[in-house]
Amino acid sequence: DFTRDIVPILQQNCVRCHQPGNAKGEFSLATEADLKASKHVVSGKPNESLFIQVLIPAKEGAKPRMPKQSKALSEGEINLLKQWITEGANWPK
């Protein structure tokens, strides 16, 4: 469920730095239009989505590239985001 599962992850870990007026890396997660404009999410293909790639550490025990200002996302949170992207990264009204 987008509202129950995805929105809290984005709000707690991403939107602070990735929103209009403060779109670090020219990437905003404030709206569906922002998400689609960035091309950081490949709908249906989480492993090809830069959004997921930066959340996973490059090496075991290393810190992922994102989020920079909070703790790394849990495996469960990353799996929820992957599932959301696999299902089309839909952003309900």
C-alpha positions, 0 to 999 in steps of 0.5 A: 500500500503506497500510503501505508508503506511507501510514503513513510519511508520517503518522508522519513528518509528522502524528501528532506533532501529531495524536494523542489527547491532542495532537489539534491542530485536534481532528484525530487520525490515530492510528487509523482511528476518529479519522480517520473521527470528524474528517470531515477525509477524504471517502472517495473525494474527495481534493479535497473532503478538508480533510486534502489541502487543508491540504497544498497551498499556497494560492499558488505558492511559499507554504508549505502550512498543514500540516505546521507543524513539518516541511517541506512534503510532496512532490508524490509524497507528496501524490499517494499520500495522494490515491490512498489517499483516492480508493481509500476511505481504507482503514485495514487492521487 
